[in-house]
Amino acid sequence: MTAGTAPRVAVAMKGYPRLSETFIAQELLGLQQRGIAFEIWSLRHPTDAAKHLMHRQITAPLRYLPEYLHDEPGRVARGLMSAVVRPGFAKLVAVFLRDLARDRTRNRLRRLGQACVMARELPAEIRHLHVHYLHTPASVIRYAALLRGLSWSFSAHAKDIWTTPAWEKREKIADAAWGVTCTQDGFRELERLADRPDKVALVYHGLDLARFPPPAPRSGRDGADPGDPVRFVTIGRAVAKKGFDDLLEALARLPGELHWRLTHIGGGEMLKALQEKARSLGLGDRVLWAGPKAQDEVVAALRAADLFVLPSKQAGDGDRDGLPNVVMEAASQALPIVATDFAGIPEFVRPGVEGLLVPPGDVDGLAAALTKLARSPNLREQLGDAALARLTGAFSAAAGLDGMAERLRASADERA
């Protein structure tokens, strides 16, 4: 952000900063470097103890809304009193009551309260609102925009696309000035619901390659030496859509003479259950549960590994991945990728080119792919080189960040 420039854009999200959302931190830092004056609004306080270096480099003002309305009753009351005298209040009430009729939840009331607080506390210089995620955060921003008479836009990612009802997505897209999403899979879904063909655009996050060192020297490990096992790494929150339960089942089916170790990086609600599953499968001494890590430690783990694995699948509630940033981060270190042919992953990993893909939930196929690459250092090198080439050739972050900066600058200028 240019020194002395008052922010004209407010960027909102569910929680900030979060270790698992490097793509958001990368975008914020990229916008700052491109001279976009913005401030950050978060619906929740952070729960991660650590921060990425990018978070410390982002200098935008940071504001937190009341996570629960009863925690800050005075602030909420002032927001409500301010809302009722605003010109947009009648329109907000009509939209909110229509939403509430179809979603009679306490969370819906919380969104309204947070929006009233935000509308009251937004600086007068703010001309446009942008929000990450089309579910809860977009409701707050939509309501706040109605109250303040501002335009708003969205970045949709994965869970928000696949777990939000169609009626809600359709109405939010219609109210927004524009939106972007990060996979062909998600783009097709939002395009289907859009009120006009140009409302939603496909913008890959890509990767800021300046944040990553060149790949480390390769190993010739083939799993034959018990003193130098092949090293697998996987990264992601321990939630159903990541497929880590399938990964443990596949590891249990690897040949007994194959020597390997797995490092998992990430927290998550299923972590204890996965650790117990690993013990019950006899894998306890072969799996390192490293917990959530900052970016430098993630990169170190990738550099020490021989291959990256991520067996994503659809969760029971419909949640699914987009194109996980960790896939591209693995490619930055020339790691071959074993993953599922699902969601946005095949948009980056082509079968037999950058890695090996198996159907989601195919435990035997996953075990076969891991075995094949563990025993084949030459094939790992071939696939890893291709993954790095694909990243640098087609998935650099610069083009996407340039486009986002142009869109936000145009929206703020138009409102001004």
C-alpha positions in Angstrom: 0.0 0.0 0.0 1.4 3.4 -0.9 2.4 5.4 2.1 -0.2 8.0 3.1 -2.9 6.4 0.8 -6.2 5.7 2.6 -7.6 2.3 1.8 -10.5 2.4 -0.8 -11.1 -1.4 -0.8 -12.1 -3.6 2.2 -11.1 -7.3 1.8 -13.0 -9.7 4.0 -12.7 -13.3 5.0 -13.8 -15.8 7.6 -10.5 -15.9 9.6 -7.2 -14.1 9.3 -4.4 -15.0 9.4 -4.6 -18.7 8.8 -1.7 -21.1 8.0 -3.9 -23.2 5.7 -4.8 -20.2 3.5 -1.5 -19.3 1.9 -3.4 -18.5 -1.3 -5.2 -15.6 0.4 -2.0 -14.3 2.0 -0.2 -14.5 -1.4 -3.0 -12.5 -3.0 -3.1 -9.9 -0.3 0.7 -9.4 -0.5 0.5 -9.3 -4.3 -2.2 -6.6 -4.2 -0.1 -4.6 -1.8 2.9 -4.8 -4.1 0.7 -3.6 -7.0 -0.3 -0.5 -5.1 -3.9 -1.4 -4.1 -4.8 0.4 -1.0 -7.0 -2.0 1.1 -7.8 -3.0 4.6 -8.6 -6.5 6.0 -11.8 -7.5 7.8 -12.0 -10.9 9.5 -15.1 -12.5 10.9 -13.0 -14.6 13.3 -9.8 -14.1 15.3 -6.9 -16.4 14.4 -6.5 -19.8 16.0 -3.0 -20.7 14.6 -0.1 -19.8 16.9 2.3 -19.3 14.0 2.2 -17.0 11.0 3.7 -17.2 7.5 6.4 -14.7 6.6 3.8 -13.3 4.1 1.5 -12.4 6.9 4.2 -10.3 8.5 4.9 -8.5 5.2 1.3 -7.5 4.7 0.9 -4.0 6.2 -2.8 -3.3 5.6 -5.0 -2.3 8.5 -6.6 -5.3 10.1 -10.1 -5.2 11.8 -12.0 -8.0 13.5 -15.8 -8.2 13.7 -17.5 -9.6 16.8 -17.1 -13.4 16.3 -20.2 -14.0 18.5 -22.6 -11.1 19.0 -23.0 -11.6 22.7 -19.3 -11.1 23.2 -19.6 -7.4 22.2 -23.2 -6.3 22.9 -22.4 -2.6 22.9 -20.6 -2.7 19.6 -23.5 -4.7 18.1 -26.2 -2.4 19.5 -24.4 0.7 18.0 -24.2 -1.1 14.7 -28.0 -1.9 14.7 -28.9 1.7 15.7 -26.8 3.0 13.0 -28.3 0.6 10.4 -31.9 1.6 10.9 -31.3 5.2 9.8 -29.4 4.3 6.7 -31.1 4.6 3.3 -30.2 1.0 2.5 -31.9 -0.4 5.6 -35.3 -1.2 4.0 -33.6 -3.1 1.1 -31.4 -5.0 3.6 -34.5 -6.0 5.6 -36.2 -7.4 2.5 -33.2 -9.4 1.5 -32.5 -10.6 5.0 -36.1 -11.8 5.6 -36.1 -13.6 2.3 -32.8 -15.4 3.3 -34.1 -16.1 6.8 -37.2 -17.8 5.5 -35.1 -20.3 3.7 -32.3 -20.6 6.3 -33.8 -20.3 9.8 -30.5 -20.5 11.7 -28.8 -18.6 14.4 -25.9 -18.1 12.1 -28.0 -16.1 9.8 -28.8 -13.6 12.6 -25.1 -13.4 13.4 -24.3 -12.5 9.8 -26.8 -9.6 10.1 -25.3 -8.4 13.3 -21.7 -8.5 11.9 -22.8 -6.7 8.8 -24.4 -3.9 10.8 -21.2 -3.5 12.8 -19.1 -3.5 9.6 -21.4 -0.9 7.9 -21.0 1.4 10.8 -17.3 1.1 11.2 -16.2 1.1 7.6 -14.1 4.2 6.9 -15.8 6.8 4.6 -13.0 6.3 2.1 -14.0 2.7 1.3 -15.5 2.4 -2.1 -15.7 -1.3 -2.7 -15.9 -4.6 -0.7 -14.3 -7.8 -1.8 -14.8 -11.1 0.0 -13.1 -14.5 0.1 -15.6 -17.4 0.1 -19.2 -17.3 -1.1 -20.9 -18.7 2.0 -20.9 -17.0 5.4 -18.4 -14.2 4.7 -20.2 -13.2 1.5 -23.5 -12.9 3.4 -21.9 -10.4 5.8 -20.4 -8.4 3.0 -23.6 -8.5 0.9 -25.6 -7.1 3.8 -23.0 -4.5 4.7 -22.8 -3.4 1.0 -26.6 -2.9 1.0 -26.4 -0.7 4.1 -23.6 1.4 2.8 -24.6 1.5 -0.9 -21.3 0.0 -2.0 -20.4 -2.4 -4.7 -18.9 -5.8 -3.8 -17.2 -8.8 -5.4 -16.1 -12.3 -4.4 -13.5 -14.9 -4.7 -15.1 -18.4 -4.5 -12.8 -21.4 -3.8 -14.1 -24.9 -2.9 -16.2 -25.7 0.1 -18.2 -22.4 -0.3 -19.1 -23.5 -3.9 -20.1 -27.0 -3.1 -21.9 -26.7 0.2 -23.9 -23.4 -0.4 -27.5 -23.9 -1.6 -28.0 -23.0 -5.3 -30.6 -20.3 -4.5 -28.1 -18.5 -2.2 -25.2 -18.7 -4.8 -27.5 -17.5 -7.5 -28.8 -14.5 -5.6 -25.3 -13.5 -4.3 -23.8 -13.7 -7.8 -26.6 -11.5 -9.1 -26.0 -8.9 -6.4 -22.2 -8.9 -6.8 -20.4 -6.6 -9.3 -18.2 -9.5 -10.4 -16.6 -12.7 -9.0 -13.7 -15.0 -9.6 -13.0 -18.7 -8.8 -9.9 -20.8 -9.1 -10.8 -24.0 -10.9 -12.6 -25.0 -14.0 -14.8 -27.3 -11.8 -16.0 -24.3 -9.7 -16.2 -22.0 -12.7 -18.6 -24.2 -14.5 -20.9 -24.4 -11.4 -20.9 -20.6 -10.9 -21.3 -19.8 -14.6 -24.3 -22.0 -14.6 -26.0 -19.9 -11.9 -24.8 -16.5 -13.0 -27.2 -13.8 -14.2 -24.9 -12.9 -17.2 -22.1 -14.7 -19.0 -19.3 -12.3 -17.9 -20.1 -12.1 -14.2 -17.7 -14.8 -13.1 -14.1 -15.4 -14.3 -11.6 -18.2 -13.9 -8.5 -17.0 -12.2 -5.9 -19.5 -11.0 -4.1 -18.6 -7.8 -0.8 -19.8 -9.2 2.3 -19.6 -7.1 4.6 -16.7 -6.4 7.8 -18.5 -7.3 10.0 -15.8 -5.7 8.9 -17.3 -2.3 10.4 -20.7 -3.1 14.1 -21.8 -3.4 15.3 -23.9 -6.3 14.7 -27.7 -5.8 17.1 -29.6 -3.6 19.4 -32.3 -5.0 17.5 -35.5 -5.7 17.9 -38.8 -3.9 18.2 -42.2 -5.6 16.2 -43.9 -2.8 14.2 -46.9 -4.0 12.9 -48.3 -0.8 15.3 -51.2 -0.6 17.5 -49.8 2.2 15.8 -49.9 5.7 18.4 -47.3 6.8 17.3 -44.8 4.0 13.6 -45.2 3.4 11.7 -43.4 0.7 10.2 -40.2 2.0 6.5 -39.4 1.3 5.0 -36.0 2.4 1.4 -34.9 2.5 0.1 -31.5 3.6 -3.4 -30.4 4.6 -5.9 -30.1 7.4 -7.1 -33.4 8.8 -10.6 -33.2 7.3 -12.6 -35.7 5.4 -12.1 -34.2 1.9 -8.4 -34.6 2.0 -8.7 -38.4 2.0 -6.0 -39.1 4.6 -8.0 -42.1 5.9 -7.6 -43.6 2.4 -3.9 -42.8 2.4 -3.3 -44.7 5.7 -5.2 -47.7 4.2 -3.0 -47.5 1.1 0.2 -47.3 3.2 -0.9 -50.4 5.1 -1.0 -52.3 1.7 2.4 -51.4 0.5 4.8 -54.4 0.1 6.5 -55.5 3.3 10.0 -55.2 1.8 9.4 -51.5 0.7 10.9 -49.1 3.3 9.2 -45.7 3.6 8.3 -42.9 5.9 5.4 -40.4 5.7 5.3 -36.9 7.1 2.0 -35.2 7.5 1.8 -31.4 8.0 -1.4 -29.8 9.2 -3.9 -29.7 12.1 -7.6 -30.4 11.8 -10.5 -32.0 13.5 -9.7 -35.6 12.4 -6.1 -35.5 13.5 -6.5 -37.7 16.6 -8.7 -40.2 14.8 -6.1 -40.5 12.0 -3.3 -41.0 14.5 -5.3 -43.8 16.2 -6.0 -45.3 12.8 -2.3 -45.3 11.9 -1.5 -47.1 15.2 -4.2 -49.7 14.6 -2.8 -50.4 11.1 0.7 -50.9 12.5 2.0 -47.7 10.9 2.7 -45.7 14.1 6.5 -45.7 13.8 6.4 -44.8 10.1 4.2 -41.7 10.2 5.3 -38.4 11.6 2.5 -36.1 12.5 4.3 -32.7 12.3 1.2 -30.5 13.0 0.6 -27.1 11.4 3.7 -25.4 10.2 4.7 -22.0 8.8 5.8 -21.7 5.1 9.6 -22.1 5.7 9.1 -25.4 7.5 6.7 -26.6 4.9 9.3 -25.9 2.2 11.9 -27.7 4.2 9.7 -30.8 4.4 9.1 -30.7 0.7 12.8 -30.4 0.0 13.5 -33.5 2.2 10.8 -35.6 0.5 10.9 -37.9 -2.6 7.3 -37.5 -3.6 4.1 -35.7 -2.6 0.8 -37.4 -2.1 -2.8 -36.0 -1.7 -5.7 -38.4 -2.1 -8.6 -35.8 -2.1 -12.2 -36.9 -2.4 -15.7 -35.5 -1.8 -16.7 -35.4 1.9 -20.1 -36.6 3.1 -21.5 -33.0 3.2 -20.4 -32.3 -0.4 -17.2 -30.4 0.6 -14.3 -30.9 -1.8 -11.0 -29.3 -2.7 -10.4 -26.8 -5.5 -6.8 -26.9 -6.8 -4.9 -27.1 -3.5 -2.0 -24.8 -3.3 0.2 -27.5 -1.8 0.1 -29.4 -5.1 1.8 -26.4 -6.7 4.1 -25.9 -3.8 5.3 -29.6 -4.2 5.9 -28.9 -7.9 8.1 -25.9 -6.9 10.5 -28.4 -5.4 10.3 -30.7 -8.5 8.4 -33.4 -6.5 6.4 -36.0 -8.5 2.7 -36.0 -7.3 0.5 -38.9 -6.4 -3.1 -37.6 -6.2 -6.7 -38.3 -7.2 -8.3 -37.5 -10.5 -10.7 -35.2 -8.7 -11.8 -31.5 -8.4 -9.2 -29.1 -9.7 -6.2 -31.4 -9.3 -6.2 -32.7 -12.9 -6.1 -29.1 -14.1 -2.5 -29.1 -13.0 -1.4 -32.7 -12.8 -1.8 -34.6 -16.1 -1.7 -38.4 -15.6 1.7 -39.8 -16.4 3.2 -36.3 -17.1 3.5 -34.4 -13.8 2.4 -37.3 -11.6 0.1 -40.3 -11.1 -3.6 -39.9 -10.6 -6.0 -42.5 -9.3 -9.8 -42.4 -8.8 -10.9 -40.9 -5.5 -11.4 -43.6 -2.9 -9.3 -46.2 -4.8 -7.1 -47.4 -2.0 -5.5 -50.2 -4.1 -4.8 -47.8 -6.9 -3.2 -45.4 -4.5 -1.0 -48.1 -3.0 0.1 -49.2 -6.5 1.0 -45.6 -7.5 3.0 -45.1 -4.3 4.8 -48.4 -4.8 5.6 -47.6 -8.4 7.2 -44.2 -7.6 8.9 -45.3 -4.5 10.8 -48.0 -6.4 11.5 -45.7 -9.5 13.8 -42.8 -8.7 14.3 -42.2 -12.5 10.5 -41.9 -13.0 10.3 -39.6 -10.0 12.8 -37.3 -11.6 11.0 -37.3 -14.9 7.6 -36.5 -13.3 9.1 -33.9 -10.9 10.9 -32.0 -13.7 7.6 -31.9 -15.6 5.7 -30.7 -12.6 8.2 -27.8 -12.1 8.0 -26.9 -15.8 4.2 -26.8 -15.7 4.3 -24.6 -12.6 6.7 -22.1 -14.1 5.2 -22.2 -17.6 1.5 -22.0 -16.9 0.8 -21.4 -13.2 2.8 -18.4 -12.1 0.8 -16.1 -9.8 1.7 -12.9 -11.6 -1.0 -12.9 -14.3 -3.8 -13.7 -11.8 -2.6 -11.0 -9.4 -2.4 -8.4 -12.2 -6.0 -9.2 -13.1 -7.2 -9.0 -9.6 -5.5 -5.7 -9.0 -7.0 -4.3 -12.2 -10.5 -5.4 -11.2 -10.3 -4.0 -7.7 -8.8 -0.7 -8.9 -11.6 -0.3 -11.5 -14.3 -1.1 -9.0 -13.0 1.4 -6.5 -12.5 4.1 -9.2 -16.0 3.5 -10.5 -17.6 4.0 -7.1 -15.5 7.1 -6.5 
